[in-house]
Amino acid sequence: MFLQKKYNEAINICNELIQNYPNKYGAYNYRSFIYLSINQYDKALEDIDKAIGLVDHNKDFEQLPYMYERKADIYEAMHKSDNAREFKEKELEAYTNVIKRKPNDPVIYTLRGHLYDDLGEYQKAIADFKKAATLPHHLDEQVKKNMDNLGLKYTVDTQIASEYFMCGIIYQKIKDYANAIEMYTKGLELNPDDRVYWLQRAKCYEAIGEKAKAKADYIEYQVRSKGGH
């Protein structure tokens, strides 16, 4: 219903679920997302607060980061940046709690890395992305199927490469071009067909005056762009 933009129908389904299962957080959680999507922020806040109150913080601890993220998103949509940051900090604490319980899950480190980046804590973000790159990766079959349908690679190597790529992006953001180049190079060793890696490394070489290396990377970028990668 939601994907078809039948918002009223989707809300009615949630209403029915809430009526039948008033102590389950799922329908409140989903309804808050719908209300956010249609700019009914007060209702979205009310529902996400209800969901957070109902979730079992011990059993369903992995759900909490996403709920705090939702609440931050609602406040951002309301242009209440201080409130949004408060709940991003709570989201950060929730991810840290998940990592304590699941210390070998690269996905959680990656998600926390993105959040650290968003909060401007760049060195912590880099540390999380690097940590994720060292851990065993398990590919989601549905994601793989979706990527295959789009003609995109989705392998362990491309996943690890993307973590190095994020390190490169952050190093580039803080103008640490030498480390950015190192991270893009690690990414390219695993995923040489992704043209964006070549482009970003070219920009870094250009920033430090390595014109010949920048030119070579720009050429690789153009070649791979024509090839559709």
KAKAZI-V738892 format. One record per residue. RES is the residue in one small letter. PSI is psi in degrees with one decimal (none if undefined). Layout:
RES PSI
RES PSI
This chain:
m -47.4
f -44.7
l -26.2
q 7.2
k 28.5
k 71.5
y -41.5
n -40.9
e -41.1
a -41.1
i -40.6
n -38.1
i -43.5
c -41.4
n -42.5
e -42.0
l -41.1
i -38.4
q -39.3
n -31.5
y 70.9
p -15.8
n 14.2
k 136.3
y -20.6
g -48.3
a -37.0
y -42.4
n -48.4
y -39.0
r -33.6
s -37.6
f -41.3
i -46.4
y -38.9
l -41.6
s -26.7
i 19.0
n 25.2
q 77.2
y -38.7
d -42.6
k -37.2
a -43.4
l -44.0
e -42.5
d -40.2
i -33.0
d -39.8
k -42.4
a -44.4
i -37.3
g -27.6
l -24.1
v 140.4
d 109.2
h -16.4
n -45.6
k -44.0
d 39.6
f -24.7
e -16.8
q -24.3
l -42.7
p -39.6
y -33.3
m -42.6
y -34.9
e -42.6
r -44.8
k -39.1
a -41.1
d -39.2
i -46.3
y -36.5
e -41.0
a -27.7
m 2.7
h 36.5
k 80.8
s -36.1
d -43.2
n -39.7
a -44.5
r -38.0
e -42.7
f -20.3
k -36.6
e -39.2
k -38.9
e -41.5
l -46.0
e -38.9
a -40.4
y -40.3
t -37.8
n -39.9
v -42.4
i -36.7
k -34.7
r -26.3
k 71.1
p -9.2
n 21.8
d 108.3
p -27.1
v -41.0
i -40.5
y -40.1
t -44.1
l -42.1
r -33.5
g -42.7
h -38.4
l -43.7
y -42.6
d -44.9
d -34.0
l -0.4
g 13.5
e 76.2
y -41.0
q -37.0
k -36.8
a -46.9
i -43.2
a -39.8
d -42.6
f -39.3
k -40.7
k -44.0
a -38.7
a -20.7
t -9.6
l 155.5
p 137.2
h 138.7
h 118.6
l 136.2
d 120.3
e -35.8
q -40.9
v -42.9
k -43.0
k -43.5
n -41.7
m -40.7
d -40.7
n -27.8
l -0.5
g 24.8
l 146.2
k 140.8
y 94.9
t 174.3
v -41.7
d -42.5
t -32.5
q -47.0
i -39.8
a -38.4
s -29.0
e -40.1
y -37.3
f -43.4
m -37.5
c -43.0
g -42.8
i -43.7
i -43.9
y -40.5
q -39.0
k -37.1
i 12.7
k 28.3
d 77.2
y -32.3
a -47.1
n -33.7
a -44.8
i -42.3
e -43.0
m -42.1
y -36.3
t -42.4
k -41.4
g -41.5
l -30.0
e -29.6
l -28.0
n 69.2
p -12.4
d -9.5
d 111.1
r -26.9
v -33.7
y -43.6
w -41.3
l -46.9
q -37.8
r -36.2
a -41.8
k -37.4
c -45.0
y -40.8
e -39.1
a -28.5
i 11.3
g 12.7
e 76.1
k -40.3
a -42.9
k -36.7
a -44.6
k -42.9
a -41.3
d -37.5
y -38.6
i -45.0
e -41.5
y -46.0
q -41.3
v -46.1
r -27.0
s -40.6
k -28.8
g -6.0
g 8.9
h none
